[in-house]
Amino acid sequence: MALTNEAKIIATYLSDIFSGNLTAVAGVMGNIQAESNFRANNLQNGYEKKFGLSDEEYTAKVDSGKIDKETFMHDSAGYGLCQWTHWSRKQTLYDFAKEKRDSIGSLEMQCAYLCEDLTCKYNTLYNNLSAETGTDYRAVYRTTKEFMLKYERPANQTEANIERRAKLSWAIYQELTSKEAEINDIRNKVNSAVAVIEMKLEEIKEALKK
């Protein structure tokens, strides 16, 4: 699978807090894909019809204050990358957006919120994800399951749902490691080229001395 620009931005934020541990990054991202398909302004399916609002309209009304903080907190609709639903999660998301003076549907703001949430409020989960050193499917499955059950906590916690999300995570992991390999290959080629140039320069300097 080719990662969207939104997915690449999310991966960058997560890679930073997980110090490049792509198994942890992929486990989180597979869940985000399942929840919102990487769309930060995503209003939970079903509530668009209930509220008579599109994702964009709902987001605009929250930003403008037409949907105030209390209503946003208690309308029971999942929202954003992780489909935050509980009133306390929506409250802290709302406050974070206001603190950053950003839209409630901002991708970068939500990435920063998620990273702060994980490292500060879900420290045990963060440490468990960070400690995963495996690089095979089962390792990615474990990080996917851990994030799903300890952070997302969807109503559907069946093995089938875990497996479905793990497959998404595994596809993401393969794409991320492929890109990392490409970058390393390019870096090695550049370093080799630089080494050859430096060697040639030394040869020229020696020849000029004669």
C-alpha positions as CSV (number, residue, x, y, z in Angstrom):
1,M,0.0,0.0,0.0
2,A,1.2,3.5,-0.7
3,L,0.9,5.8,2.3
4,T,-1.1,9.0,1.9
5,N,0.4,12.4,2.8
6,E,-1.8,12.3,5.9
7,A,-0.4,8.9,6.9
8,K,3.2,10.1,6.3
9,I,2.6,13.0,8.6
10,I,1.2,10.8,11.3
11,A,4.1,8.3,10.9
12,T,6.6,11.2,11.3
13,Y,5.1,12.3,14.6
14,L,4.8,8.8,16.0
15,S,8.3,7.8,14.8
16,D,9.7,10.8,16.8
17,I,8.1,9.7,20.1
18,F,8.9,6.0,19.5
19,S,12.5,6.8,18.5
20,G,12.1,5.1,15.1
21,N,10.5,1.9,16.5
22,L,8.4,1.2,13.4
23,T,6.7,-1.8,15.0
24,A,5.1,0.5,17.6
25,V,4.4,3.2,14.9
26,A,2.6,0.7,12.7
27,G,0.6,-0.8,15.5
28,V,-0.8,2.6,16.4
29,M,-1.4,3.6,12.7
30,G,-3.3,0.4,11.8
31,N,-5.8,1.4,14.6
32,I,-6.0,5.0,13.3
33,Q,-6.7,3.7,9.8
34,A,-9.4,1.5,11.1
35,E,-10.9,4.3,13.1
36,S,-10.8,7.3,10.8
37,N,-8.8,6.3,7.6
38,F,-6.3,9.0,8.7
39,R,-8.8,11.8,8.4
40,A,-8.5,14.2,11.3
41,N,-11.9,15.9,10.7
42,N,-13.8,12.5,10.6
43,L,-17.1,12.6,12.4
44,Q,-18.2,9.1,13.4
45,N,-20.3,7.3,10.7
46,G,-24.0,7.5,11.6
47,Y,-23.7,10.8,13.4
48,E,-23.5,12.7,10.1
49,K,-27.0,11.7,9.3
50,K,-28.1,12.1,13.0
51,F,-26.8,15.7,13.1
52,G,-27.5,16.5,9.5
53,L,-23.8,17.6,9.1
54,S,-20.9,16.6,7.0
55,D,-17.4,16.1,8.5
56,E,-16.5,19.6,7.3
57,E,-19.7,21.3,8.5
58,Y,-19.4,19.7,12.0
59,T,-15.7,20.8,12.2
60,A,-16.5,24.3,11.1
61,K,-19.3,24.7,13.7
62,V,-17.0,23.5,16.5
63,D,-14.3,25.9,15.4
64,S,-16.7,28.8,15.2
65,G,-18.4,28.1,18.5
66,K,-21.8,27.3,17.0
67,I,-21.2,23.9,18.6
68,D,-19.9,24.9,22.0
69,K,-17.5,23.0,24.2
70,E,-20.1,21.4,26.3
71,T,-22.1,20.2,23.3
72,F,-19.0,18.8,21.6
73,M,-18.0,17.0,24.8
74,H,-21.3,15.4,25.4
75,D,-22.8,14.6,22.0
76,S,-21.5,11.0,22.1
77,A,-20.0,11.2,18.6
78,G,-16.6,9.8,17.9
79,Y,-14.3,12.4,16.3
80,G,-10.9,12.8,14.8
81,L,-8.0,10.4,14.0
82,C,-8.7,8.1,17.0
83,Q,-12.5,8.7,17.1
84,W,-12.3,10.2,20.6
85,T,-15.7,9.7,22.1
86,H,-15.7,9.9,25.9
87,W,-16.5,13.4,27.2
88,S,-13.2,13.7,29.0
89,R,-11.2,12.8,25.9
90,K,-13.1,15.3,23.8
91,Q,-12.7,17.9,26.5
92,T,-8.9,17.6,26.5
93,L,-8.8,17.5,22.7
94,Y,-10.9,20.7,22.6
95,D,-8.7,22.4,25.1
96,F,-5.6,21.4,23.4
97,A,-6.8,22.8,20.1
98,K,-7.7,26.1,21.7
99,E,-4.4,26.2,23.4
100,K,-2.7,25.7,20.0
101,R,-5.1,28.2,18.4
102,D,-5.8,25.6,15.8
103,S,-8.8,23.9,14.2
104,I,-10.3,21.0,16.0
105,G,-9.9,19.1,12.7
106,S,-6.2,20.0,12.3
107,L,-4.1,16.9,11.5
108,E,-0.9,18.3,13.0
109,M,-2.7,19.4,16.1
110,Q,-4.3,16.0,16.7
111,C,-1.0,14.3,16.0
112,A,0.6,16.4,18.7
113,Y,-2.3,15.8,21.1
114,L,-2.0,12.0,20.6
115,C,1.7,12.0,21.2
116,E,1.3,14.1,24.3
117,D,-1.5,11.9,25.5
118,L,0.5,8.7,25.0
119,T,3.7,9.9,26.6
120,C,2.1,11.7,29.5
121,K,-1.3,10.1,30.3
122,Y,-0.9,6.6,28.9
123,N,2.7,6.2,30.0
124,T,2.4,2.5,30.8
125,L,0.9,1.8,27.3
126,Y,3.6,4.0,25.7
127,N,6.4,2.1,27.5
128,N,4.9,-1.3,26.5
129,L,4.7,-0.3,22.8
130,S,8.2,1.1,22.9
131,A,9.5,-2.1,24.4
132,E,8.4,-4.2,21.5
133,T,11.5,-5.2,19.6
134,G,10.1,-7.8,17.2
135,T,9.9,-7.1,13.5
136,D,7.6,-9.9,12.3
137,Y,3.8,-10.0,11.9
138,R,3.3,-11.3,15.4
139,A,5.2,-8.3,16.9
140,V,3.1,-5.9,14.9
141,Y,0.0,-7.8,15.9
142,R,0.9,-7.3,19.6
143,T,1.4,-3.6,19.3
144,T,-1.9,-3.3,17.4
145,K,-3.8,-5.3,20.0
146,E,-2.2,-3.4,22.9
147,F,-3.2,0.0,21.4
148,M,-6.7,-1.2,20.5
149,L,-7.5,-2.6,23.9
150,K,-5.7,0.0,26.1
151,Y,-6.3,3.2,24.1
152,E,-9.0,2.9,21.5
153,R,-11.2,0.5,23.4
154,P,-13.8,0.0,20.7
155,A,-17.1,-1.8,21.4
156,N,-16.0,-4.6,19.1
157,Q,-13.0,-6.2,20.9
158,T,-13.2,-9.6,19.2
159,E,-10.2,-11.5,17.9
160,A,-11.5,-10.9,14.4
161,N,-11.4,-7.1,14.8
162,I,-7.9,-7.3,16.3
163,E,-6.8,-9.4,13.3
164,R,-8.3,-7.0,10.9
165,R,-6.5,-4.1,12.4
166,A,-3.2,-6.0,12.6
167,K,-3.4,-6.7,8.9
168,L,-3.7,-3.0,8.3
169,S,-0.8,-2.4,10.6
170,W,1.4,-5.0,8.9
171,A,0.8,-3.4,5.5
172,I,1.8,-0.1,7.0
173,Y,4.9,-1.6,8.6
174,Q,6.0,-3.1,5.3
175,E,5.6,0.2,3.6
176,L,7.5,2.1,6.3
177,T,10.4,-0.4,6.4
178,S,10.5,-0.4,2.6
179,K,10.8,3.4,2.5
180,E,13.4,3.3,5.3
181,A,15.4,0.8,3.3
182,E,15.2,3.0,0.2
183,I,16.4,6.0,2.2
184,N,19.3,4.0,3.7
185,D,20.3,2.8,0.2
186,I,20.3,6.3,-1.1
187,R,22.3,7.5,1.9
188,N,24.9,4.7,1.3
189,K,25.2,5.6,-2.4
190,V,25.7,9.3,-1.5
191,N,28.3,8.5,1.1
192,S,30.1,6.2,-1.4
193,A,30.1,8.9,-4.0
194,V,31.4,11.5,-1.5
195,A,34.2,9.1,-0.5
196,V,35.2,8.6,-4.2
197,I,35.2,12.4,-4.7
198,E,37.3,13.0,-1.6
199,M,39.8,10.3,-2.8
200,K,40.0,11.9,-6.2
201,L,40.6,15.3,-4.6
202,E,43.4,13.9,-2.6
203,E,45.0,12.4,-5.7
204,I,44.7,15.8,-7.5
205,K,46.3,17.5,-4.5
206,E,49.2,15.1,-4.5
207,A,49.7,15.4,-8.2
208,L,49.8,19.2,-7.9
209,K,52.6,19.0,-5.3
210,K,54.9,17.2,-7.7
